[in-house]
Amino acid sequence: MAKRSKSGLKRKRQTVRRTARNQAVRSMLKTLVKNARQAAAPGAPEVLAAIKQLDSAARKGIIHPNAAARSKSRLVRRVARPAPGSVPHAASPA
């Protein structure tokens, strides 16, 4: 059985701390995106906060940059589309 090196034990401690922090950030992102989806307008503060946190998480390496871009794109498209049952502005009777 191999001895445990000091560097190996330190790496384990670091991994535990980083995993806990990353999991908390991912959970917060899910909550922010969920709240932003329920927002009524594309410029709502919930949407802007979600986009800001997605960018921050991508910059810090918590989520992949492409995953952040995909989430932001889907969020903005979902918020921008008209609510079901509403009449689109372009479809006026001729």
C-alpha positions in Angstrom: 0.0 0.0 0.0 1.4 3.4 -1.0 2.0 6.1 1.5 -0.1 9.2 1.3 1.9 12.2 0.2 1.4 15.6 1.6 0.7 17.0 -1.8 -1.9 14.3 -2.4 -3.7 15.1 0.9 -3.6 18.8 0.0 -5.1 18.1 -3.4 -7.9 16.2 -1.8 -8.7 19.0 0.6 -8.7 21.5 -2.3 -10.9 19.3 -4.3 -13.5 19.0 -1.5 -13.6 22.8 -1.0 -13.8 23.6 -4.8 -16.5 21.0 -5.3 -18.6 22.4 -2.6 -18.2 26.0 -3.9 -18.8 25.0 -7.5 -22.0 23.0 -6.5 -23.3 26.1 -4.6 -22.7 28.3 -7.6 -24.4 25.9 -10.0 -27.4 25.7 -7.7 -27.6 29.5 -7.6 -27.4 29.6 -11.4 -30.3 27.2 -11.8 -32.4 29.3 -9.4 -31.5 32.6 -11.2 -32.3 31.1 -14.6 -35.6 29.7 -13.3 -36.6 33.2 -11.9 -35.5 34.9 -15.2 -37.6 32.5 -17.2 -40.7 33.7 -15.3 -39.8 37.4 -16.0 -42.0 39.3 -18.4 -39.6 41.4 -20.3 -36.1 40.8 -21.9 -34.6 43.7 -19.9 -36.0 42.6 -16.6 -33.5 42.7 -13.7 -33.9 38.9 -13.2 -32.7 38.3 -16.7 -29.8 40.6 -16.5 -28.7 39.1 -13.1 -28.9 35.6 -14.6 -26.8 36.6 -17.6 -24.2 38.3 -15.4 -23.8 35.3 -13.1 -23.6 32.9 -16.1 -20.8 35.0 -17.6 -19.0 35.1 -14.2 -19.3 31.3 -13.7 -17.9 30.7 -17.2 -15.0 33.1 -16.6 -14.1 31.3 -13.4 -14.3 27.9 -15.0 -17.3 26.6 -13.0 -19.2 26.0 -16.2 -18.0 25.7 -19.8 -18.1 29.0 -21.7 -20.2 27.4 -24.5 -22.7 26.1 -21.9 -23.0 29.6 -20.6 -23.5 31.0 -24.1 -26.1 28.3 -24.8 -28.0 29.0 -21.6 -28.0 32.8 -22.2 -29.2 32.3 -25.8 -32.1 30.0 -24.7 -33.0 32.3 -21.9 -33.2 35.5 -24.0 -35.2 33.6 -26.8 -37.6 32.3 -24.2 -38.2 35.6 -22.5 -38.5 37.5 -25.8 -41.2 35.3 -27.4 -44.8 36.3 -26.9 -46.9 34.6 -24.3 -49.2 31.8 -25.4 -52.6 33.1 -26.4 -51.5 36.7 -27.1 -52.0 38.1 -30.6 -48.7 38.9 -32.4 -48.3 42.4 -33.7 -47.5 41.4 -37.2 -50.7 39.3 -37.7 -53.2 42.2 -38.1 -56.3 41.5 -40.2 -56.1 42.7 -43.7 
